[in-house]
Amino acid sequence: MSTADIRAVPVESVGDATLLEPLARAIFGEGQRPQGWFAQKLRRECVLPPRSILLTQSVDATDPAAWVGYGLLGRPPSLGSLARTAGIGLIPAWRRRGLGAALVEGLKDAARGDGANGLLIPSSPEAVPFYTRCGLSKHNTRHTLRATGLGNGMVRGVAEPWDSPCPGPMRSGWFAEAWERTPQDRRCTLRLRGDSDRFDVSMEGSAQLAVRWTSKDGGAEGASAWLRTMSAGTPALIHDLPVSAPELPALLKRGWRVAQTTIEMLAMGFSTRG
């Protein structure tokens, strides 16, 4: 079948967007994802099924055997006028046929139709040239760091609202909705070093993810204090630390390692076509 036979339909056409989870696994690989990860992703990243795109080979949009790719569009209110993708990709057999660029253009149109004036697409370093050809430019580059617990047990705190007082500026982190839309029993707030550091932590299977880290001084000791709140060997992730963060070298010296690098690609001012 040729690309001319591929149809783009709204994700809402399948009824329940969580049905796309097997397609997501086919696109991005199995990985080590906890149960329910895809439903949580849709919720936390404020995905809009009517604005998101499914590519299918069939006139029956509900036939999973015909699905070849998707682009998920999110509108977290905290990002204001920007829309953000929560995943864009094709199964391997359908790559390098021009469908990826068509998905990007479709998502730009979808963002425009929802009133956004810009679109953010999180990208791997390898995909940057592709998004550049699609008219996007580099916006931010961030690392996710990984280490393992140093303590003898698990310390849990009560999850605090995102806008409750913080000890200092945000050193790393996601957006407010990613915290607020995580189930209450899977998140907690830890205040450490005499309230010099605040970690807003979500439980991602066996791992702990710092959705946000705020700190008076950004010292690496704050990250070490967090590791001491969890059992030895527990995977710990600091999410979205800017590559320019002054604390990065000290964290790497303390044993943290770069698990993933994400480059945000940005299209702005597409309210009209040039």
Backbone hydrogen bonds, N-H to C=O, Kabsch-Sander energy under -0.5 kcal/mol:
donor,donor_aa,acceptor,acceptor_aa,energy
5,D,2,S,-1.7
6,I,3,T,-1.5
7,R,56,T,-3.2
9,V,7,R,-0.6
9,V,54,L,-2.7
11,V,49,P,-0.8
11,V,52,S,-1.8
12,E,49,P,-1.4
13,S,10,P,-2.3
14,V,11,V,-1.9
15,G,12,E,-1.4
16,D,14,V,-1.3
17,A,15,G,-0.6
19,L,16,D,-2.0
20,L,17,A,-1.9
21,E,18,T,-1.7
24,A,20,L,-2.4
25,R,21,E,-2.2
26,A,22,P,-2.1
27,I,23,L,-1.9
28,F,24,A,-2.9
29,G,25,R,-2.1
33,R,30,E,-0.6
37,W,34,P,-1.7
40,Q,36,G,-2.1
41,K,37,W,-2.3
42,L,38,F,-2.4
43,R,39,A,-1.9
44,R,40,Q,-3.3
45,E,41,K,-2.4
46,C,43,R,-1.2
47,V,42,L,-2.3
48,L,73,L,-3.2
51,R,48,L,-1.1
52,S,48,L,-1.3
53,I,71,G,-3.0
54,L,9,V,-3.1
55,L,69,G,-2.9
56,T,7,R,-2.5
56,T,54,L,-0.5
57,Q,66,A,-2.0
61,A,59,V,-0.9
63,D,60,D,-1.8
66,A,63,D,-1.7
67,W,64,P,-1.1
68,V,55,L,-2.7
69,G,55,L,-1.2
70,Y,89,G,-2.1
71,G,53,I,-2.5
72,L,87,G,-3.1
74,G,72,L,-0.5
74,G,84,R,-3.4
75,R,46,C,-1.9
79,L,76,P,-2.2
80,G,77,P,-1.9
82,L,79,L,-1.8
83,A,118,G,-2.6
84,R,74,G,-2.4
85,T,120,L,-2.5
86,A,72,L,-2.2
89,G,70,Y,-2.3
91,I,68,V,-2.6
94,W,91,I,-2.3
95,R,92,P,-1.5
102,A,98,G,-1.5
103,L,99,L,-2.3
104,V,100,G,-2.2
105,E,101,A,-2.3
106,G,102,A,-2.4
107,L,103,L,-2.4
108,K,104,V,-2.2
109,D,105,E,-2.3
110,A,106,G,-2.3
111,A,107,L,-2.7
112,R,108,K,-2.6
113,G,109,D,-2.6
114,D,110,A,-1.1
115,G,112,R,-1.8
116,A,111,A,-2.5
117,N,81,S,-2.1
118,G,81,S,-0.8
119,L,267,A,-2.6
120,L,83,A,-2.5
121,I,265,M,-2.9
123,S,263,I,-1.8
127,A,124,S,-0.9
128,V,124,S,-0.5
128,V,125,P,-1.0
131,Y,127,A,-2.1
132,T,128,V,-2.5
133,R,129,P,-2.0
134,C,130,F,-1.2
135,G,132,T,-1.7
136,L,131,Y,-2.4
137,S,266,L,-2.2
139,H,264,E,-3.0
140,N,264,E,-0.8
142,R,262,T,-2.9
143,H,241,L,-3.1
144,T,260,Q,-2.8
145,L,143,H,-0.5
145,L,238,I,-2.3
146,R,257,R,-2.9
147,A,236,A,-2.1
149,G,234,T,-2.0
150,L,227,L,-2.8
151,G,227,L,-1.0
151,G,230,M,-2.5
155,V,229,T,-2.4
156,R,154,M,-0.5
164,S,161,P,-1.7
171,R,213,W,-3.3
172,S,213,W,-1.4
173,G,240,D,-1.4
174,W,211,V,-2.4
178,A,175,F,-1.1
179,W,175,F,-0.8
179,W,176,A,-1.1
180,E,176,A,-2.6
181,R,177,E,-2.2
182,T,179,W,-1.5
186,R,183,P,-2.2
187,R,184,Q,-1.2
188,C,201,V,-2.4
190,L,199,F,-2.6
192,L,190,L,-0.5
192,L,197,D,-2.4
196,S,192,L,-1.6
197,D,192,L,-1.9
198,R,214,T,-2.9
199,F,190,L,-2.9
200,D,198,R,-0.5
200,D,212,R,-2.5
201,V,188,C,-3.1
201,V,199,F,-0.8
202,S,209,L,-2.6
203,M,186,R,-2.9
204,E,202,S,-0.7
204,E,207,A,-2.5
205,G,203,M,-0.7
207,A,204,E,-1.8
208,Q,235,P,-2.4
209,L,202,S,-2.8
210,A,237,L,-3.4
211,V,200,D,-1.8
211,V,209,L,-1.4
212,R,200,D,-1.3
213,W,172,S,-2.5
214,T,198,R,-2.4
215,S,169,P,-1.9
216,K,196,S,-2.6
222,G,219,G,-1.6
223,A,219,G,-0.7
224,S,220,A,-1.9
225,A,221,E,-2.5
226,W,222,G,-1.7
227,L,223,A,-1.9
228,R,224,S,-1.5
229,T,226,W,-1.8
230,M,227,L,-1.3
232,A,151,G,-1.7
233,G,149,G,-1.4
234,T,231,S,-2.1
236,A,147,A,-2.8
237,L,208,Q,-2.5
238,I,145,L,-2.0
239,H,210,A,-1.4
239,H,237,L,-0.6
241,L,143,H,-3.2
243,V,141,T,-2.0
245,A,242,P,-1.9
248,L,245,A,-1.6
251,L,247,E,-2.1
252,L,248,L,-2.4
253,K,249,P,-1.9
254,R,250,A,-1.3
255,G,252,L,-1.3
256,W,251,L,-2.1
257,R,146,R,-2.2
259,A,144,T,-3.0
259,A,257,R,-0.6
260,Q,144,T,-1.5
262,T,142,R,-3.0
263,I,123,S,-3.1
264,E,140,N,-3.0
264,E,262,T,-0.6
265,M,121,I,-2.5
265,M,263,I,-0.5
266,L,137,S,-3.0
267,A,119,L,-2.3
269,G,117,N,-2.0
